């Protein structure tokens, strides 16, 4: 009497279909990952967070913190006892700097913003962040200290 043999494995059709389906899914995932790299969105979000961090440093250290562009791709901060201290007499904080991601930059670098020891800025400010395609996002700082991307 012959015994029953069971064969386990995949047919060639099943193998090709599985491989083809995994290639299609991988291709879709790779195209969607490109959307995550948006220098304008990343740069404006980093700028928003940087303003909030400078405000938090000002309140936690009871010092005035001035945020200012070093160039179109970098921001620096300086601290002093009050916002009225001349910029030349303020001390740069080497631990609080921002470098924009590649592809994002500031067109206007002629501004400063000072947070006093209570975290209030010395005025309203609108900073425009650009990318290489010419698109722009505006980061708005309000008198109460709030920051918003428009």
N, CA, C and O atoms as a MOPAC input file, in Angstrom:
PM7 MOZYME 1SCF
protein

 N      0.81300 1    -1.15300 1     0.00000 1
 C      0.00000 1     0.00000 1     0.00000 1
 C      0.87900 1     1.24700 1     0.00000 1
 O      1.84500 1     1.36800 1     0.75300 1
 N      0.51000 1     2.13000 1    -0.84600 1
 C      1.26000 1     3.37400 1    -0.98500 1
 C      0.75500 1     4.39200 1     0.02300 1
 O     -0.45100 1     4.53500 1     0.22400 1
 N      1.70300 1     5.11300 1     0.66900 1
 C      1.31100 1     6.13900 1     1.63700 1
 C      0.98200 1     7.46700 1     0.94200 1
 O      1.44900 1     7.74700 1    -0.16200 1
 N      0.19900 1     8.23600 1     1.59600 1
 C     -0.18600 1     9.55000 1     1.08100 1
 C      0.94300 1    10.53300 1     1.35600 1
 O      1.36800 1    10.67700 1     2.50200 1
 N      1.43000 1    11.20600 1     0.33400 1
 C      2.49800 1    12.20200 1     0.50500 1
 C      1.90700 1    13.58400 1     0.30100 1
 O      1.17300 1    13.84700 1    -0.65200 1
 N      2.25000 1    14.43600 1     1.21600 1
 C      1.75700 1    15.81800 1     1.12600 1
 C      2.93500 1    16.70100 1     0.75200 1
 O      3.98700 1    16.65100 1     1.38900 1
 N      2.75200 1    17.50300 1    -0.27600 1
 C      3.82100 1    18.39700 1    -0.70400 1
 C      3.50700 1    19.80900 1    -0.22600 1
 O      2.43000 1    20.34900 1    -0.48200 1
 N      4.46600 1    20.38500 1     0.46800 1
 C      4.31900 1    21.76300 1     0.92400 1
 C      5.23500 1    22.64600 1     0.10000 1
 O      6.33300 1    22.23300 1    -0.27100 1
 N      4.79000 1    23.85700 1    -0.18900 1
 C      5.61500 1    24.78800 1    -0.93400 1
 C      4.74200 1    25.78900 1    -1.67300 1
 O      3.52000 1    25.82000 1    -1.52300 1
 N      5.40400 1    26.59400 1    -2.46500 1
 C      4.71500 1    27.62900 1    -3.22500 1
 C      4.80600 1    27.30600 1    -4.70300 1
 O      5.80100 1    26.75900 1    -5.17900 1
 N      3.76500 1    27.65100 1    -5.40700 1
 C      3.82700 1    27.50500 1    -6.85500 1
 C      4.53100 1    28.72800 1    -7.43200 1
 O      4.65600 1    29.75400 1    -6.76300 1
 N      4.97600 1    28.61700 1    -8.63900 1
 C      5.66300 1    29.72800 1    -9.29900 1
 C      4.73500 1    30.94300 1    -9.41000 1
 O      5.18500 1    32.07900 1    -9.26200 1
 N      3.47000 1    30.71700 1    -9.66400 1
 C      2.50200 1    31.80800 1    -9.76200 1
 C      2.39100 1    32.56500 1    -8.43700 1
 O      2.40000 1    33.79500 1    -8.42500 1
 N      2.28700 1    31.83600 1    -7.32500 1
 C      2.18700 1    32.48200 1    -6.01600 1
 C      3.43900 1    33.29700 1    -5.70200 1
 O      3.34700 1    34.39400 1    -5.15000 1
 N      4.58400 1    32.77200 1    -6.04400 1
 C      5.84600 1    33.46200 1    -5.78800 1
 C      5.95000 1    34.75400 1    -6.60000 1
 O      6.36400 1    35.78300 1    -6.06500 1
 N      5.58600 1    34.71600 1    -7.85900 1
 C      5.64800 1    35.90700 1    -8.71500 1
 C      4.63900 1    36.95200 1    -8.25100 1
 O      4.94900 1    38.14400 1    -8.23800 1
 N      3.44300 1    36.52600 1    -7.87300 1
 C      2.43000 1    37.47700 1    -7.40100 1
 C      2.86700 1    38.14600 1    -6.09200 1
 O      2.68000 1    39.35100 1    -5.92200 1
 N      3.43400 1    37.38700 1    -5.18700 1
 C      3.89600 1    37.94500 1    -3.91400 1
 C      5.02700 1    38.94100 1    -4.14100 1
 O      5.03800 1    40.01900 1    -3.54600 1
 N      5.96800 1    38.58500 1    -4.99100 1
 C      7.08700 1    39.47900 1    -5.29700 1
 C      6.59600 1    40.74900 1    -5.99200 1
 O      7.05000 1    41.84400 1    -5.66200 1
 N      5.68900 1    40.62000 1    -6.93600 1
 C      5.15300 1    41.78800 1    -7.63600 1
 C      4.38800 1    42.71300 1    -6.71200 1
 O      4.53000 1    43.93300 1    -6.80200 1
 N      3.58300 1    42.15600 1    -5.83000 1
 C      2.81800 1    42.95900 1    -4.88700 1
 C      3.74000 1    43.69900 1    -3.91600 1
 O      3.50500 1    44.86500 1    -3.59900 1
 N      4.78100 1    43.02400 1    -3.44700 1
 C      5.71600 1    43.69400 1    -2.52900 1
 C      6.49100 1    44.79800 1    -3.24200 1
 O      6.81000 1    45.80800 1    -2.61400 1
 N      6.80400 1    44.65000 1    -4.52000 1
 C      7.47700 1    45.71300 1    -5.27500 1
 C      6.56400 1    46.92800 1    -5.44800 1
 O      7.02000 1    48.06500 1    -5.33500 1
 N      5.29500 1    46.69500 1    -5.71900 1
 C      4.34700 1    47.80000 1    -5.87000 1
 C      4.20100 1    48.55500 1    -4.55400 1
 O      4.21900 1    49.78600 1    -4.54700 1
 N      4.05800 1    47.84700 1    -3.45100 1
 C      3.92600 1    48.49300 1    -2.13900 1
 C      5.19600 1    49.25900 1    -1.78900 1
 O      5.11300 1    50.36600 1    -1.25500 1
 N      6.36400 1    48.69900 1    -2.07500 1
 C      7.63100 1    49.40000 1    -1.80700 1
 C      7.74900 1    50.67000 1    -2.64000 1
 O      8.22700 1    51.69200 1    -2.14800 1
 N      7.31800 1    50.61400 1    -3.89300 1
 C      7.36300 1    51.80000 1    -4.74500 1
 C      6.46000 1    52.90700 1    -4.24400 1
 O      6.84100 1    54.07700 1    -4.26700 1
 N      5.27900 1    52.55700 1    -3.79700 1
 C      4.35100 1    53.55600 1    -3.25100 1
 C      4.92700 1    54.17200 1    -1.98800 1
 O      4.84400 1    55.38600 1    -1.79800 1
 N      5.50700 1    53.35400 1    -1.12400 1
 C      6.10000 1    53.86800 1     0.11700 1
 C      7.26300 1    54.80700 1    -0.18000 1
 O      7.40900 1    55.83300 1     0.48500 1
 N      8.08900 1    54.47500 1    -1.16100 1
 C      9.23000 1    55.33200 1    -1.50100 1
 C      8.76600 1    56.68200 1    -2.04000 1
 O      9.37600 1    57.70800 1    -1.74000 1
 N      7.70100 1    56.69300 1    -2.82800 1
 C      7.19900 1    57.96600 1    -3.34500 1
 C      6.61400 1    58.82000 1    -2.22600 1
 O      6.73400 1    60.04400 1    -2.26600 1
 N      5.99200 1    58.21200 1    -1.24300 1
 C      5.41000 1    58.96100 1    -0.13400 1
 C      6.47000 1    59.49800 1     0.81200 1
 O      6.24100 1    60.52200 1     1.45500 1
 N      7.61300 1    58.85200 1     0.92000 1
 C      8.68100 1    59.34600 1     1.78700 1
 C      9.24700 1    60.65500 1     1.26200 1
 O      9.71100 1    61.48000 1     2.04900 1
 N      9.22100 1    60.86400 1    -0.04200 1
 C      9.71900 1    62.11200 1    -0.61300 1
 C      8.91200 1    63.30400 1    -0.10700 1
 O      9.45400 1    64.39900 1     0.03700 1
 N      7.64000 1    63.10600 1     0.16100 1
 C      6.78400 1    64.17900 1     0.66300 1
 C      7.18900 1    64.62600 1     2.06100 1
 O      6.88700 1    65.75100 1     2.46000 1
 N      7.86800 1    63.76500 1     2.80700 1
 C      8.27400 1    64.12300 1     4.16100 1
 C      9.42000 1    65.12800 1     4.15900 1
 O      9.63700 1    65.81700 1     5.15600 1
 N     10.15000 1    65.21900 1     3.06200 1
 C     11.28100 1    66.13400 1     2.97800 1
 C     10.83200 1    67.43900 1     2.32600 1
 O     10.97900 1    67.61700 1     1.11700 1
 N     10.29100 1    68.33600 1     3.11900 1
 C      9.82600 1    69.63600 1     2.65000 1
 C     10.59500 1    70.71300 1     3.41000 1
 O     10.23100 1    71.03700 1     4.54000 1
 N     11.65900 1    71.27900 1     2.81200 1
 C     12.48200 1    72.25100 1     3.52800 1
 C     11.70200 1    73.45900 1     4.03100 1
 O     12.00000 1    73.97700 1     5.10700 1
 N     10.71300 1    73.91600 1     3.27700 1
 C      9.93400 1    75.08100 1     3.70200 1
 C      9.11300 1    74.76600 1     4.95400 1
 O      9.10300 1    75.54400 1     5.90800 1
 N      8.43700 1    73.64000 1     4.94300 1
 C      7.62900 1    73.24200 1     6.09800 1
 C      8.52500 1    72.98100 1     7.31100 1
 O      8.21900 1    73.41900 1     8.42000 1
 N      9.62800 1    72.26800 1     7.09400 1
 C     10.54600 1    71.97700 1     8.19500 1
 C     11.18800 1    73.24900 1     8.74000 1
 O     11.28100 1    73.43100 1     9.95400 1
 N     11.63100 1    74.12800 1     7.84100 1
 C     12.28500 1    75.36600 1     8.26900 1
 C     11.36200 1    76.28300 1     9.04800 1
 O     11.76400 1    76.86700 1    10.05400 1
 N     10.11900 1    76.41300 1     8.58300 1
 C      9.18400 1    77.28500 1     9.30300 1
 C      8.79400 1    76.67700 1    10.64900 1
 O      8.60400 1    77.40800 1    11.62100 1
 N      8.67300 1    75.35700 1    10.72100 1
 C      8.37000 1    74.70800 1    12.00800 1
 C      9.54600 1    74.85100 1    12.97400 1
 O      9.34900 1    75.05500 1    14.17200 1
 N     10.76900 1    74.74400 1    12.45100 1
 C     11.94500 1    74.92900 1    13.30600 1
 C     12.03400 1    76.36700 1    13.80700 1
 O     12.39600 1    76.60100 1    14.96000 1
 N     11.71000 1    77.32400 1    12.95300 1
 C     11.73800 1    78.72700 1    13.36700 1
 C     10.69200 1    78.99000 1    14.44700 1
 O     10.96400 1    79.69500 1    15.42000 1
 N      9.51000 1    78.43300 1    14.28000 1
 C      8.46200 1    78.57900 1    15.29500 1
 C      8.94300 1    78.01600 1    16.63500 1
 O      8.79100 1    78.65800 1    17.67500 1
 N      9.51300 1    76.83200 1    16.60300 1
 C     10.02800 1    76.22500 1    17.82700 1
 C     11.18100 1    76.99900 1    18.42600 1
 O     11.32200 1    77.06300 1    19.64700 1
 N     12.01300 1    77.59300 1    17.57300 1
 C     13.15700 1    78.37100 1    18.05100 1
 C     12.69100 1    79.61700 1    18.80300 1
 O     13.24500 1    79.95600 1    19.84900 1
 N     11.68000 1    80.29600 1    18.27400 1
 C     11.13000 1    81.45400 1    18.98500 1
 C     10.56000 1    81.03800 1    20.34600 1
 O     10.75600 1    81.73200 1    21.34400 1
 N      9.86500 1    79.91700 1    20.38100 1
 C      9.30000 1    79.43600 1    21.64500 1
 C     10.40300 1    79.06900 1    22.63500 1
 O     10.27800 1    79.32900 1    23.83200 1
 N     11.47300 1    78.46900 1    22.14100 1
 C     12.58800 1    78.09800 1    23.01100 1
 C     13.29600 1    79.33100 1    23.56000 1
 O     13.66100 1    79.36200 1    24.73600 1
 N     13.49300 1    80.34600 1    22.72200 1
 C     14.12300 1    81.58700 1    23.19100 1
 C     13.25600 1    82.25100 1    24.25500 1
 O     13.77000 1    82.79800 1    25.23000 1
 N     11.95400 1    82.20000 1    24.06500 1
 C     11.04400 1    82.77200 1    25.06700 1
 C     11.14400 1    82.00200 1    26.38500 1
 O     11.16700 1    82.60400 1    27.45800 1
 N     11.20400 1    80.68700 1    26.30300 1
 C     11.31900 1    79.86700 1    27.51300 1
 C     12.64600 1    80.11900 1    28.22700 1
 O     12.69300 1    80.16300 1    29.45600 1
 N     13.72700 1    80.28400 1    27.45300 1
 C     15.02800 1    80.59200 1    28.06400 1
 C     14.98800 1    81.93900 1    28.77100 1
 O     15.56400 1    82.09100 1    29.84800 1
 N     14.31700 1    82.91200 1    28.17800 1
 C     14.23200 1    84.24200 1    28.78900 1
 C     13.50100 1    84.17100 1    30.12400 1
 O     13.94400 1    84.76500 1    31.10700 1
 N     12.39900 1    83.45700 1    30.16200 1
 C     11.63900 1    83.38500 1    31.41700 1
 C     12.34100 1    82.52800 1    32.46100 1
 O     12.29100 1    82.83900 1    33.65100 1
 N     12.99300 1    81.45700 1    32.03300 1
 C     13.63200 1    80.57400 1    33.01300 1
 C     14.91300 1    81.16400 1    33.58200 1
 O     15.29300 1    80.84500 1    34.70900 1
 N     15.57800 1    82.01100 1    32.82600 1
 C     16.83400 1    82.60300 1    33.30700 1
 C     16.64600 1    84.03000 1    33.81900 1
 O     17.59800 1    84.64500 1    34.30000 1
 N     15.44500 1    84.55000 1    33.72100 1
 C     15.12400 1    85.95100 1    34.05900 1
 C     16.09800 1    86.92700 1    33.40600 1
 O     16.53700 1    87.90200 1    34.01600 1
 N     16.42000 1    86.63500 1    32.15300 1
 C     17.25500 1    87.51900 1    31.33600 1
 C     16.47400 1    87.87900 1    30.08400 1
 O     15.47800 1    87.23700 1    29.75200 1
 N     16.93200 1    88.90000 1    29.40300 1
 C     16.34600 1    89.25500 1    28.11100 1
 C     17.09900 1    88.48100 1    27.02900 1
 O     18.32900 1    88.46800 1    27.01800 1
 N     16.37000 1    87.84500 1    26.13000 1
 C     16.97900 1    87.09100 1    25.02900 1
 C     16.60300 1    87.75000 1    23.71200 1
 O     15.42500 1    87.95800 1    23.42400 1
 N     17.61100 1    88.07600 1    22.91900 1
 C     17.40500 1    88.68200 1    21.61000 1
 C     17.67600 1    87.64300 1    20.53400 1
 O     18.74200 1    87.02600 1    20.51100 1
 N     16.71300 1    87.45100 1    19.64800 1
 C     16.85500 1    86.54500 1    18.50700 1
 C     17.15200 1    87.40100 1    17.29300 1
 O     16.48500 1    88.40600 1    17.05100 1
 N     18.16900 1    86.99200 1    16.52200 1
 C     18.53700 1    87.76800 1    15.34300 1
 C     19.18600 1    86.86000 1    14.30300 1
 O     19.82400 1    85.86800 1    14.65400 1
 N     19.02600 1    87.19900 1    13.02000 1
 C     19.68300 1    86.41100 1    11.98100 1
 C     21.18200 1    86.69300 1    11.95000 1
 O     21.61800 1    87.84000 1    12.04900 1
 N     21.95000 1    85.63400 1    11.81400 1
 C     23.38600 1    85.77700 1    11.57900 1
 C     23.62200 1    85.94400 1    10.07700 1
 O     24.46000 1    86.73400 1     9.64400 1
 N     22.86000 1    85.17900 1     9.30200 1
 C     22.81800 1    85.29100 1     7.84100 1
 C     21.48300 1    84.70200 1     7.39500 1
 O     20.61000 1    84.47700 1     8.23300 1
 N     21.30300 1    84.45000 1     6.12100 1
 C     19.99800 1    83.98500 1     5.63900 1
 C     19.68900 1    82.54400 1     6.03200 1
 O     18.55600 1    82.09400 1     5.86800 1
 N     20.67200 1    81.81800 1     6.54500 1
 C     20.44900 1    80.42000 1     6.91100 1
 C     20.63900 1    80.10300 1     8.37500 1
 O     20.44400 1    78.95800 1     8.78400 1
 N     21.01900 1    81.09200 1     9.18600 1
 C     21.28800 1    80.84700 1    10.60700 1
 C     20.70500 1    81.94300 1    11.47400 1
 O     20.67200 1    83.11100 1    11.08500 1
 N     20.24100 1    81.55300 1    12.66200 1
 C     19.79900 1    82.50700 1    13.67600 1
 C     20.64300 1    82.30600 1    14.92700 1
 O     21.04800 1    81.18800 1    15.24700 1
 N     20.90400 1    83.40700 1    15.63100 1
 C     21.62700 1    83.34900 1    16.89100 1
 C     20.80600 1    84.05000 1    17.96100 1
 O     19.85500 1    84.77000 1    17.65800 1
 N     21.18200 1    83.83300 1    19.21100 1
 C     20.54700 1    84.53800 1    20.32100 1
 C     21.62300 1    85.18500 1    21.17300 1
 O     22.74000 1    84.68100 1    21.29400 1
 N     21.25800 1    86.30800 1    21.75400 1
 C     22.12400 1    87.00800 1    22.70200 1
 C     21.29700 1    87.29200 1    23.94200 1
 O     20.08700 1    87.50000 1    23.85800 1
 N     21.95800 1    87.30000 1    25.09900 1
 C     21.21900 1    87.60000 1    26.32300 1
 C     21.85700 1    88.75300 1    27.07000 1
 O     23.04600 1    89.03700 1    26.92400 1
 N     21.03200 1    89.41100 1    27.87600 1
 C     21.45600 1    90.58500 1    28.64200 1
 C     20.43900 1    90.79600 1    29.76600 1
 O     19.41300 1    90.11800 1    29.80100 1
 N     20.71400 1    91.73000 1    30.68800 1
 C     19.74600 1    91.97300 1    31.76800 1
 C     18.40600 1    92.53300 1    31.28000 1
 O     17.35900 1    92.18700 1    31.82800 1
 N     18.42900 1    93.40000 1    30.25100 1
 C     17.18900 1    93.99500 1    29.74000 1
 C     17.23600 1    94.06900 1    28.22000 1
 O     18.29700 1    93.92800 1    27.61100 1
 N     16.08500 1    94.29100 1    27.62300 1
 C     16.01800 1    94.45100 1    26.16500 1
 C     16.63700 1    95.76800 1    25.71000 1
 O     16.97000 1    95.91700 1    24.53500 1
 N     16.79700 1    96.72300 1    26.62100 1
 C     17.37300 1    98.01700 1    26.27500 1
 C     18.88700 1    98.00600 1    26.15400 1
 O     19.47400 1    99.00200 1    25.73000 1
 N     19.53300 1    96.90500 1    26.51500 1
 C     20.99000 1    96.80700 1    26.41200 1
 C     21.39700 1    96.80700 1    24.94100 1
 O     20.81500 1    96.06100 1    24.15300 1
 N     22.38300 1    97.62600 1    24.54400 1
 C     22.82900 1    97.63100 1    23.14400 1
 C     23.32000 1    96.24200 1    22.71100 1
 O     23.86600 1    95.49300 1    23.52000 1
 N     23.12300 1    95.90900 1    21.43700 1
 C     23.50400 1    94.59200 1    20.92300 1
 C     24.98100 1    94.28800 1    21.13200 1
 O     25.35300 1    93.13700 1    21.36200 1
 N     25.82500 1    95.31600 1    21.05400 1
 C     27.26400 1    95.10300 1    21.20800 1
 C     27.61800 1    94.63000 1    22.61600 1
 O     28.63500 1    93.96400 1    22.80900 1
 N     26.79100 1    94.96900 1    23.59200 1
 C     27.06300 1    94.60100 1    24.98100 1
 C     26.39000 1    93.29100 1    25.38700 1
 O     26.65200 1    92.77500 1    26.47300 1
 N     25.53400 1    92.75300 1    24.53700 1
 C     24.86600 1    91.49500 1    24.85300 1
 C     25.80800 1    90.32600 1    24.58400 1
 O     26.70600 1    90.42000 1    23.74700 1
 N     25.59700 1    89.23200 1    25.29700 1
 C     26.45800 1    88.05200 1    25.19500 1
 C     25.73900 1    86.98200 1    24.37700 1
 O     24.57900 1    86.66400 1    24.63600 1
 N     26.44300 1    86.42900 1    23.38600 1
 C     25.84400 1    85.38600 1    22.55200 1
 C     25.72500 1    84.08300 1    23.33900 1
 O     26.63600 1    83.69900 1    24.07200 1
 N     24.59000 1    83.41400 1    23.17300 1
 C     24.36900 1    82.10600 1    23.79300 1
 C     24.74100 1    81.03500 1    22.76700 1
 O     23.99300 1    80.82100 1    21.81300 1
 N     25.88500 1    80.35300 1    22.94100 1
 C     26.31900 1    79.37300 1    21.93900 1
 C     25.43900 1    78.12100 1    21.89700 1
 O     25.50400 1    77.35500 1    20.93600 1
 N     24.63200 1    77.91000 1    22.91400 1
 C     23.77600 1    76.72500 1    22.96100 1
 C     22.41100 1    76.94200 1    22.32700 1
 O     21.61400 1    76.01000 1    22.22900 1
 N     22.14400 1    78.14800 1    21.90300 1
 C     20.83100 1    78.45300 1    21.32600 1
 C     21.02900 1    79.09700 1    19.95700 1
 O     21.02900 1    80.31900 1    19.81500 1
 N     21.19800 1    78.23400 1    18.95600 1
 C     21.39400 1    78.64900 1    17.56600 1
 C     20.46500 1    77.81800 1    16.68800 1
 O     20.07000 1    76.71300 1    17.05700 1
 N     20.12700 1    78.35500 1    15.53900 1
 C     19.29000 1    77.61800 1    14.58700 1
 C     19.93400 1    77.66900 1    13.21600 1
 O     20.28300 1    78.73800 1    12.71500 1
 N     20.08600 1    76.49700 1    12.61700 1
 C     20.54100 1    76.40800 1    11.23000 1
 C     19.38500 1    75.82800 1    10.42000 1
 O     18.91500 1    74.72400 1    10.69600 1
 N     18.93100 1    76.58200 1     9.42000 1
 C     17.81100 1    76.13100 1     8.60500 1
 C     18.20500 1    74.90700 1     7.78800 1
 O     19.37800 1    74.73700 1     7.45400 1
 N     17.23100 1    74.05000 1     7.46100 1
 C     17.53700 1    72.90800 1     6.60000 1
 C     17.92300 1    73.38300 1     5.20000 1
 O     17.53200 1    74.46900 1     4.77200 1
 N     18.67800 1    72.57400 1     4.51000 1
 C     19.09200 1    72.90300 1     3.14900 1
 C     17.85500 1    73.12600 1     2.28800 1
 O     16.96300 1    72.28000 1     2.23700 1
 N     17.80800 1    74.25600 1     1.62200 1
 C     16.66800 1    74.58700 1     0.76900 1
 C     15.72600 1    75.60300 1     1.37800 1
 O     14.81700 1    76.07700 1     0.69800 1
 N     15.91800 1    75.95300 1     2.64800 1
 C     15.08200 1    76.97500 1     3.30000 1
 C     15.97700 1    78.12500 1     3.72800 1
 O     17.10100 1    77.91300 1     4.18300 1
 N     15.47400 1    79.34500 1     3.57900 1
 C     16.29400 1    80.50900 1     3.93200 1
 C     15.40200 1    81.71700 1     4.20900 1
 O     14.21800 1    81.72800 1     3.87200 1
 N     15.99900 1    82.72900 1     4.83100 1
 C     15.32500 1    84.00200 1     5.09300 1
 C     15.73400 1    84.99400 1     4.01400 1
 O     16.91300 1    85.07800 1     3.67000 1
 N     14.78800 1    85.73800 1     3.48000 1
 C     15.12200 1    86.78100 1     2.51100 1
 C     15.49300 1    88.06800 1     3.23500 1
 O     16.38600 1    88.79500 1     2.80100 1
 N     14.81000 1    88.34700 1     4.33600 1
 C     15.06000 1    89.56700 1     5.10300 1
 C     15.84000 1    89.20700 1     6.36500 1
 O     15.37200 1    88.42200 1     7.19000 1
 N     17.02100 1    89.78100 1     6.50900 1
 C     17.84400 1    89.51300 1     7.69800 1
 C     18.06400 1    90.77800 1     8.51800 1
 O     18.98300 1    90.84000 1     9.33500 1
 N     17.23500 1    91.76900 1     8.30300 1
 C     17.39500 1    93.04800 1     9.00600 1
 C     16.31500 1    93.20300 1    10.08100 1
 O     15.46800 1    94.09200 1     9.99500 1
 N     16.35200 1    92.33100 1    11.08900 1
 C     15.38500 1    92.40100 1    12.17500 1
 C     15.99700 1    91.79600 1    13.43600 1
 O     16.94300 1    91.01200 1    13.36600 1
 N     15.45500 1    92.16400 1    14.56500 1
 C     15.77400 1    91.53900 1    15.85000 1
 C     14.47600 1    91.43800 1    16.64300 1
 O     13.54000 1    92.20900 1    16.42900 1
 N     14.43600 1    90.49300 1    17.54700 1
 C     13.29200 1    90.32900 1    18.43400 1
 C     13.82600 1    90.02200 1    19.82400 1
 O     14.59400 1    89.07700 1    20.00500 1
 N     13.42100 1    90.81400 1    20.79600 1
 C     13.90000 1    90.63100 1    22.16300 1
 C     12.75000 1    90.18900 1    23.06500 1
 O     11.70400 1    90.83700 1    23.12400 1
 N     12.96300 1    89.07600 1    23.76700 1
 C     12.02700 1    88.62500 1    24.79900 1
 C     12.54300 1    89.11600 1    26.14100 1
 O     13.70400 1    88.89400 1    26.48400 1
 N     11.67600 1    89.78900 1    26.90800 1
 C     12.10900 1    90.24600 1    28.23200 1
 C     12.04900 1    89.08100 1    29.22800 1
 O     11.71000 1    87.95700 1    28.85900 1
 N     12.37600 1    89.35800 1    30.47300 1
 C     12.45300 1    88.29600 1    31.47400 1
 C     11.09400 1    87.66800 1    31.79300 1
 O     11.03000 1    86.61400 1    32.42700 1
 N     10.02600 1    88.30300 1    31.36200 1
 C      8.68500 1    87.72700 1    31.53800 1
 C      8.21300 1    86.99500 1    30.28500 1
 O      7.09000 1    86.49200 1    30.25300 1
 N      9.05200 1    86.93000 1    29.25600 1
 C      8.71600 1    86.20700 1    28.03900 1
 C      7.90400 1    86.98800 1    27.03700 1
 O      7.33700 1    86.41300 1    26.10800 1
 N      7.84100 1    88.30200 1    27.21500 1
 C      7.08200 1    89.13000 1    26.27800 1
 C      8.02300 1    89.73800 1    25.24200 1
 O      9.06000 1    90.29300 1    25.60500 1
 N      7.67700 1    89.64200 1    23.95700 1
 C      8.53000 1    90.23900 1    22.92900 1
 C      8.39600 1    91.75800 1    22.91000 1
 O      7.41500 1    92.31700 1    23.39900 1
 N      9.39800 1    92.40800 1    22.33700 1
 C      9.37800 1    93.87600 1    22.27900 1
 C      8.54000 1    94.41200 1    21.12500 1
 O      8.48400 1    95.62600 1    20.92800 1
 N      7.89900 1    93.55600 1    20.37000 1
 C      7.03600 1    93.99000 1    19.27800 1
 C      6.52200 1    92.81100 1    18.47500 1
 O      6.97000 1    91.67800 1    18.65600 1
 N      5.57200 1    93.08700 1    17.58000 1
 C      5.11800 1    92.06500 1    16.63800 1
 C      6.19700 1    91.85300 1    15.59200 1
 O      6.95500 1    92.76900 1    15.27600 1
 N      6.26300 1    90.63800 1    15.05500 1
 C      7.25800 1    90.34400 1    14.03000 1
 C      6.68700 1    89.30800 1    13.07200 1
 O      6.07400 1    88.32900 1    13.49800 1
 N      6.89200 1    89.52500 1    11.78600 1
 C      6.53200 1    88.54900 1    10.76100 1
 C      7.80400 1    88.21100 1     9.99400 1
 O      8.39900 1    89.07600 1     9.35200 1
 N      8.21300 1    86.95200 1    10.06400 1
 C      9.42800 1    86.49700 1     9.39200 1
 C      9.02200 1    85.56000 1     8.26600 1
 O      8.30600 1    84.58500 1     8.49300 1
 N      9.47900 1    85.85200 1     7.05300 1
 C      9.14200 1    85.02800 1     5.89900 1
 C     10.27200 1    84.05000 1     5.61700 1
 O     11.43700 1    84.43100 1     5.50500 1
 N      9.89900 1    82.77400 1     5.50400 1
 C     10.83900 1    81.70600 1     5.18200 1
 C     10.54600 1    81.27100 1     3.75300 1
 O      9.39600 1    81.00400 1     3.40400 1
 N     11.58100 1    81.20100 1     2.93100 1
 C     11.44600 1    80.84100 1     1.51900 1
 C     12.11700 1    79.50100 1     1.25700 1
 O     12.97500 1    79.05600 1     2.02000 1
 N     11.70700 1    78.86300 1     0.15100 1
 C     12.43200 1    77.69700 1    -0.32600 1
 C     12.95900 1    77.97700 1    -1.73000 1
 O     12.75900 1    79.06700 1    -2.26700 1
 N     13.62400 1    77.00200 1    -2.31700 1
 C     14.26800 1    77.20500 1    -3.61500 1
 C     13.26100 1    77.38700 1    -4.74800 1
 O     13.60500 1    77.92700 1    -5.79900 1
 N     12.02800 1    76.94200 1    -4.54400 1
 C     10.99600 1    77.09000 1    -5.57200 1
 C     10.30900 1    78.44600 1    -5.51600 1
 O      9.47600 1    78.75500 1    -6.36800 1
 N     10.65100 1    79.26100 1    -4.51600 1
 C     10.03100 1    80.57000 1    -4.36700 1
 C      8.79000 1    80.57100 1    -3.49500 1
 O      8.15700 1    81.61200 1    -3.31900 1
 N      8.43200 1    79.41500 1    -2.94700 1
 C      7.28900 1    79.35900 1    -2.03100 1
 C      7.68000 1    80.01000 1    -0.71100 1
 O      8.85800 1    80.06700 1    -0.35900 1
 N      6.67800 1    80.50000 1     0.01300 1
 C      6.95900 1    81.23800 1     1.25000 1
 C      5.96300 1    80.85300 1     2.33700 1
 O      4.78900 1    80.60000 1     2.06600 1
 N      6.45500 1    80.81600 1     3.57300 1
 C      5.60900 1    80.68200 1     4.76600 1
 C      6.01600 1    81.78800 1     5.71800 1
 O      7.19400 1    82.12900 1     5.82300 1
 N      5.03600 1    82.34700 1     6.41000 1
 C      5.29500 1    83.43800 1     7.34400 1
 C      5.13800 1    82.93200 1     8.76700 1
 O      4.12400 1    82.32900 1     9.11900 1
 N      6.15700 1    83.18600 1     9.57900 1
 C      6.09500 1    82.87300 1    11.00600 1
 C      5.82200 1    84.18300 1    11.72400 1
 O      6.61900 1    85.11900 1    11.66400 1
 N      4.69200 1    84.23400 1    12.40200 1
 C      4.22900 1    85.45600 1    13.05300 1
 C      4.45600 1    85.34500 1    14.55600 1
 O      4.06500 1    84.35500 1    15.17500 1
 N      5.10000 1    86.38100 1    15.15400 1
 C      5.26300 1    86.47100 1    16.60600 1
 C      4.38700 1    87.62100 1    17.08000 1
 O      4.48500 1    88.73600 1    16.56700 1
 N      3.53200 1    87.34800 1    18.06000 1
 C      2.58800 1    88.33800 1    18.55800 1
 C      3.07900 1    88.96300 1    19.86300 1
 O      3.96000 1    88.42200 1    20.53000 1
 N      2.49800 1    90.10900 1    20.21500 1
 C      2.91100 1    90.84600 1    21.41700 1
 C      2.78900 1    90.04100 1    22.70700 1
 O      3.56700 1    90.25600 1    23.63700 1
 N      1.85000 1    89.13800 1    22.78300 1
 C      1.69300 1    88.32400 1    23.98200 1
 C      2.69900 1    87.19400 1    24.07300 1
 O      2.77900 1    86.51700 1    25.09800 1
 N      3.47900 1    86.97800 1    23.00100 1
 C      4.48600 1    85.92300 1    22.99000 1
 C      4.10300 1    84.72100 1    22.16000 1
 O      4.92100 1    83.82300 1    21.96700 1
 N      2.87400 1    84.68100 1    21.66100 1
 C      2.44200 1    83.55900 1    20.84100 1
 C      3.12000 1    83.56400 1    19.48000 1
 O      3.47200 1    84.61800 1    18.95100 1
 N      3.29800 1    82.36600 1    18.92000 1
 C      3.94700 1    82.20300 1    17.61800 1
 C      3.04200 1    81.33200 1    16.75700 1
 O      2.49100 1    80.33600 1    17.22700 1
 N      2.89200 1    81.72000 1    15.47400 1
 C      2.03200 1    80.96600 1    14.57200 1
 C      2.61200 1    80.98500 1    13.16600 1
 O      3.18700 1    81.98200 1    12.73100 1
 N      2.45300 1    79.87500 1    12.46700 1
 C      2.86400 1    79.78200 1    11.06300 1
 C      1.64500 1    80.06200 1    10.20300 1
 O      0.58500 1    79.46700 1    10.39700 1
 N      1.80300 1    80.97300 1     9.25100 1
 C      0.69600 1    81.30600 1     8.34400 1
 C      1.05700 1    80.89900 1     6.93800 1
 O      0.26300 1    81.09000 1     6.01700 1

